[in-house]
Amino acid sequence: MQTRDTVLILNEMVHDARVIRIGGKHAPPTIRNWMGDSIGWWEGDTLVVDTTNFTAKTQFNGSSDQLHVVERIRRVDANTLLYRFTIEDPATWDRAWTGEYPWVATEGQPLRVCLPRGQPRHGETC
């Protein structure tokens, strides 16, 4: 979802919603969030998202509260977004690292994530 000054990205897994403030400034480093503090801006047709202020509990592959993520999201065709990310954390890795993969549009219902047997989710069984 997108408004003039905000982009919301909903992650189907555990239903996390990321709020990205377009043109905003990062919160002070004393304010930390599980998913960090995300600000964004447009570089041509690419949305750039800069995220800092993670907590030490975020634990992305052993990361610390110094985790810094820069994401670039660009539409490459009618059904595909290219997602590119750069991750750095001087307390965890000796240098930044980058990856990318396509986000391809799908049709139909999202993949249903089920709990172990005997623990139905929203009244459903798997």
C-alpha positions as CSV (number, residue, x, y, z in Angstrom):
1,M,0.0,0.0,0.0
2,Q,1.3,3.5,-0.8
3,T,0.3,7.0,0.1
4,R,2.1,10.2,-0.8
5,D,4.4,10.0,2.3
6,T,4.2,6.3,3.4
7,V,4.7,2.8,1.9
8,L,3.4,-0.2,3.8
9,I,4.9,-3.6,3.0
10,L,2.9,-6.6,4.5
11,N,4.8,-9.8,4.9
12,E,2.5,-12.8,4.8
13,M,4.8,-14.8,7.1
14,V,3.7,-13.9,10.7
15,H,1.9,-10.9,9.3
16,D,4.5,-8.3,9.9
17,A,3.8,-4.8,8.4
18,R,6.6,-2.5,7.7
19,V,5.9,1.2,7.6
20,I,8.3,3.2,5.5
21,R,8.2,7.0,5.8
22,I,9.0,8.6,2.4
23,G,11.2,11.6,2.8
24,G,11.4,11.2,6.5
25,K,14.4,11.2,8.9
26,H,15.5,8.3,11.1
27,A,14.3,8.3,14.7
28,P,17.0,9.0,17.3
29,P,19.3,5.9,17.9
30,T,17.8,5.5,21.4
31,I,14.4,4.5,19.8
32,R,14.8,0.9,18.6
33,N,12.2,-1.3,16.9
34,W,12.0,-5.1,16.2
35,M,11.9,-4.3,12.5
36,G,14.1,-1.2,12.7
37,D,13.3,2.3,11.6
38,S,12.7,2.6,7.9
39,I,12.8,5.7,5.7
40,G,12.6,5.8,2.0
41,W,13.0,7.9,-1.1
42,W,12.7,7.5,-4.9
43,E,15.7,7.4,-7.2
44,G,14.0,7.5,-10.6
45,D,11.8,4.4,-10.7
46,T,13.6,2.7,-7.7
47,L,12.3,2.9,-4.2
48,V,15.3,3.0,-1.8
49,V,14.6,2.0,1.8
50,D,17.2,2.7,4.5
51,T,16.6,0.8,7.8
52,T,18.5,1.3,11.1
53,N,17.7,1.3,14.8
54,F,17.1,-2.5,15.1
55,T,17.1,-4.0,18.6
56,A,19.7,-6.6,19.7
57,K,16.8,-9.1,19.7
58,T,16.2,-8.8,15.9
59,Q,18.9,-11.4,15.4
60,F,19.1,-11.6,11.6
61,N,21.8,-14.3,11.0
62,G,23.5,-13.3,14.3
63,S,23.4,-9.6,13.7
64,S,23.6,-7.0,16.5
65,D,21.8,-3.7,17.1
66,Q,24.3,-2.1,14.7
67,L,22.5,-3.8,11.7
68,H,21.9,-1.5,8.8
69,V,19.9,-2.5,5.7
70,V,19.5,-0.7,2.4
71,E,16.9,-2.1,0.0
72,R,16.2,-1.1,-3.6
73,I,12.9,-2.2,-5.2
74,R,12.3,-1.6,-8.9
75,R,9.6,-2.8,-11.3
76,V,11.2,-4.6,-14.2
77,D,8.0,-5.7,-16.0
78,A,4.3,-5.8,-15.4
79,N,4.6,-8.9,-13.1
80,T,8.0,-8.5,-11.5
81,L,9.7,-6.4,-9.0
82,L,13.5,-6.7,-8.5
83,Y,14.4,-6.7,-4.8
84,R,18.1,-5.8,-4.0
85,F,19.4,-5.5,-0.5
86,T,22.7,-4.6,1.1
87,I,23.4,-5.6,4.7
88,E,26.0,-4.3,7.0
89,D,26.8,-4.8,10.7
90,P,30.4,-4.1,11.8
91,A,29.9,-6.2,14.9
92,T,28.9,-9.2,12.9
93,W,30.5,-9.2,9.4
94,D,33.8,-7.7,8.2
95,R,32.2,-6.1,5.2
96,A,28.8,-5.3,3.8
97,W,27.1,-7.9,1.5
98,T,24.5,-7.7,-1.2
99,G,21.9,-10.0,-2.7
100,E,18.9,-9.7,-5.0
101,Y,16.0,-11.7,-6.3
102,P,12.8,-11.1,-8.2
103,W,9.4,-10.7,-6.5
104,V,7.1,-12.3,-9.1
105,A,3.4,-11.6,-8.9
106,T,1.2,-14.7,-8.3
107,E,-2.4,-15.5,-8.8
108,G,-4.8,-17.1,-6.4
109,Q,-4.6,-17.4,-2.7
110,P,-1.4,-16.8,-0.7
111,L,0.4,-19.8,0.6
112,R,-1.2,-21.0,3.9
113,V,1.2,-21.4,6.8
114,C,0.0,-24.1,9.2
115,L,1.0,-24.8,12.8
116,P,1.9,-28.4,13.9
117,R,-1.1,-30.8,14.0
118,G,-3.4,-30.2,16.9
119,Q,-2.8,-26.4,16.8
120,P,-5.4,-25.0,14.3
121,R,-4.9,-21.5,13.2
122,H,-8.0,-19.3,12.9
123,G,-10.2,-22.4,13.2
124,E,-8.4,-24.1,10.3
125,T,-6.7,-27.5,10.3
126,C,-3.9,-28.5,7.9
